[in-house]
Amino acid sequence: MRNATWYSQFAKKTAHFCGRPRVFTLAVAVIVVWIVTGPMFHFSDTWQLVINTGTTIVTFLMVFLIQNTQNRDTEAIQVKLDELIRATKGAHNALLDLEELEEESLDAFRNKYQALAAAARAELSQGTIDTGTPEP
């Protein structure tokens, strides 16, 4: 079920490639060369413009590529978590697709689970185990 668009494939491969130590080393080398050539160009405005323009363009393009990869990874994780919730006996199916809820609804779920966690910690401090489901 590999139905990736050309952009998705390109973004994933580029983000993976750019995260390698060799690419970081290349970027550092470019900056070192730029610094070393400063005296040769008398630290001119053009010399500064070269690095500013280059880094701006690379940063601008990389933001979109990395965001695409991040979005796909996040969606895949959400689907996997939804499947774990769905397949776990006793799990609350209302938690499926939780990331799509409005802030108020999400806060209500978060408050409920924070209260459950606090109660479990209190019971732990009294020597009670905290495994199982808290609801009857």
C-alpha positions in Angstrom: 0.0 0.0 0.0 2.8 2.4 -1.0 0.9 5.3 -2.5 3.4 8.1 -1.8 3.5 11.1 -4.0 6.7 12.2 -5.6 6.8 15.1 -3.1 6.4 12.9 -0.1 9.2 10.6 -1.3 11.4 13.5 -2.1 10.8 15.2 1.3 11.4 12.0 3.2 14.6 11.2 1.4 15.9 14.8 1.6 15.1 15.1 5.3 16.8 11.8 6.0 19.8 12.8 3.9 20.2 16.2 5.5 20.1 14.8 9.0 23.3 12.9 8.4 26.6 14.0 10.0 28.3 14.4 6.6 25.8 17.0 5.6 26.2 18.9 8.9 30.0 18.7 8.3 29.5 20.1 4.8 27.4 23.0 6.2 30.1 23.8 8.7 32.8 23.6 6.0 30.8 26.1 3.8 30.6 28.5 6.8 34.4 28.1 7.5 35.2 28.8 3.8 32.9 31.8 3.9 34.7 33.1 7.1 38.1 32.5 5.6 37.3 34.3 2.4 36.1 37.4 4.4 39.5 39.2 4.4 39.9 38.3 0.7 36.6 40.2 -0.1 37.3 42.8 2.6 34.2 41.7 4.5 32.1 43.5 1.9 28.4 43.7 1.8 28.3 41.3 -1.1 30.4 38.8 0.9 27.8 39.0 3.7 24.9 38.8 1.3 26.1 35.5 -0.1 25.9 33.7 3.2 22.7 35.4 4.2 20.9 34.6 0.9 22.2 31.0 0.8 21.2 30.2 4.4 17.8 31.9 4.0 17.0 29.9 0.9 18.2 26.6 2.4 16.3 27.2 5.6 13.1 28.3 3.8 13.1 25.1 1.6 14.1 22.8 4.5 11.2 24.0 6.7 8.7 22.7 4.1 10.5 19.4 3.5 10.9 18.6 7.2 7.3 19.7 8.0 6.0 17.3 5.4 8.0 14.5 6.9 7.0 15.4 10.4 3.3 15.6 9.5 3.3 12.1 7.9 5.2 10.6 10.9 2.8 12.2 13.3 -0.2 10.9 11.4 1.2 7.4 11.3 1.9 7.5 15.0 -1.7 8.7 15.7 -3.1 5.8 13.6 -0.9 3.3 15.4 -2.0 4.7 18.8 -5.7 4.6 17.7 -5.3 0.9 16.7 -3.7 0.1 20.1 -6.6 1.8 21.9 -9.2 0.0 19.6 -7.6 -3.4 20.1 -7.0 -3.1 23.9 -9.8 -4.7 26.0 -11.1 -2.2 28.5 -9.7 0.8 26.7 -11.9 3.8 26.1 -12.7 4.1 22.4 -13.7 7.7 23.0 -9.9 8.4 23.0 -9.7 7.4 19.4 -8.9 10.4 17.2 -8.4 12.6 20.3 -6.1 15.0 18.4 -9.1 16.2 16.4 -11.0 17.5 19.4 -11.4 21.2 20.3 -9.2 22.5 23.1 -11.9 22.4 25.7 -12.8 18.8 25.1 -9.1 17.9 25.1 -8.6 19.7 28.4 -11.5 17.8 30.0 -9.9 14.4 29.0 -6.5 15.6 30.2 -8.0 16.7 33.6 -9.7 13.4 34.0 -6.4 11.5 33.4 -4.4 13.8 35.6 -6.9 13.1 38.5 -6.6 9.4 37.8 -2.8 9.7 37.9 -2.8 11.6 41.2 -5.1 9.1 42.8 -2.9 6.2 41.6 0.2 7.9 43.0 -1.6 8.4 46.3 -2.5 4.7 46.4 1.1 3.8 45.5 2.5 5.8 48.4 0.2 3.6 50.7 1.6 0.4 49.2 -1.3 -0.4 46.8 -0.4 -1.5 43.2 -1.5 0.8 40.4 -2.1 -1.8 37.6 -5.4 -2.6 36.1 -8.3 -0.4 35.2 -9.5 2.1 37.7 -13.2 2.1 36.6 -15.5 -0.7 37.9 
